[in-house]
Amino acid sequence: MRNRSPKPAEVGLRYLSTAYWIRKAVDGQMADNGPSLARTKVLQVLDRHGSLRQAALATELGLAARSITQAVETMERDGLVERRPDPKDQRAKLVSLTAEGAAALVAGTAAGEDAIRRIFAGLRPAQRTALDEILDVLDATAG
């Protein structure tokens, strides 16, 4: 039990540190069992939207268009996505999920959810509810 109320900056820095370690644990488990967290996000966008131009894929992920190129090239080499010319603009490339990519998405999502379940299972139901309410406030404040 703590004797004093921590300052907002102290709590904020602790939150960022904890979020980093949780993300690292989730990403590690995902990468051990399928695609990493970053790759899974790419696959999720393609699964949700279908074929997309690389620039649109980058926008959906909140990235600069140039930063997605290397990731897509690597994922294409690994058979998770395919690129082909956009019939409306031969200079642009459409990125699509492959069957192997769809299977990897299922594996990555399951591994990530398992890691998250394991991490948050240590919280009592009331603590999870309180955390959820706190996250609502933080989302509203930060967004």
Summary of the structure (lengths in Angstrom):
residues: 143
radius of gyration: 18.9
end to end distance: 31.5
largest distance: 65.4
contacts: 376
relative contact order: 0.13
helix: 70%
strand: 12%
